[in-house]
């Protein structure tokens, strides 16, 4: 369940990364290089968010499952 909720911030970071990459393609010189490096870092942040969501879900440490269980829903 946490993996699906991690898709929301990962999508946000991906959109920011593509915007930075697009803006850096319009720049010249060193600014273009800095933009590409920044976009790469943002894409890696999105990947880490997805990875953490996956690990938390697989390990059973997702707090959403416990909250649903206490509210009476069975998963």
N, C-alpha and C positions, 0 to 999 in steps of 0.2 A: 504494500500500500504506500509506503514511503517513496518507493521508486516512482510511482505515478505522480505524487506530489512534487518530486524533485524535477519533473519535466517542466514545471512552470518557471522556476528561476533559471533553469538551463536554457529554455527558449528565450528568456530575457537576455541572457548573456550572449547567446548566438546572434540575436538581432543587433545588439550593441557592437559585437565583433564585425558583423558584415557592414554596418554603418561606418565604423572606423576604417575598415579595409577599402570601402568605396571612396571615402574622403581622402585616404592616403593615395589612391590611384590618381587623383586629380592634382596632387601636390608634386613638387619637384625636389630633387636632391636629397638632402639628409632628412627632411621632413617626411618624405615618402618611406624611407627606411625605418624611421622611428614609428610611423603609422603601421607598417607591416609587422614590426616586432610587437607593438601594443596589441594589434589584432590577434596575433598568435597567442599572446598571454591570455587574452579574453576567451579565446576558443579553448584553451587549456583549463581555465576556470570552469567553463561550462561542462567540460568532460569530467572534471573532479566532482562537480555537483552531482552528475549522473552516477558516477562511481560510488560516491558516498551513499546516495539513495539506494543503490543496488545492494551494497554491503549491509546496510542497516536492515533492509527488507529480508535478505537471505539469512542474516544472523538471528532474526527474531527479536531484535531490539526496537522495533518500530513502535512508538507510543500510540499511534492511531489504532492499532489492533487492540491494545489494552483498553482504550477509551470506548471503542465499539463494543467490546466484550462486556464492559461494565454497564453500558447502556442497554444491554439485552440482545444485541445483534450477535449472531454466531458467524464466524468466518471460516 
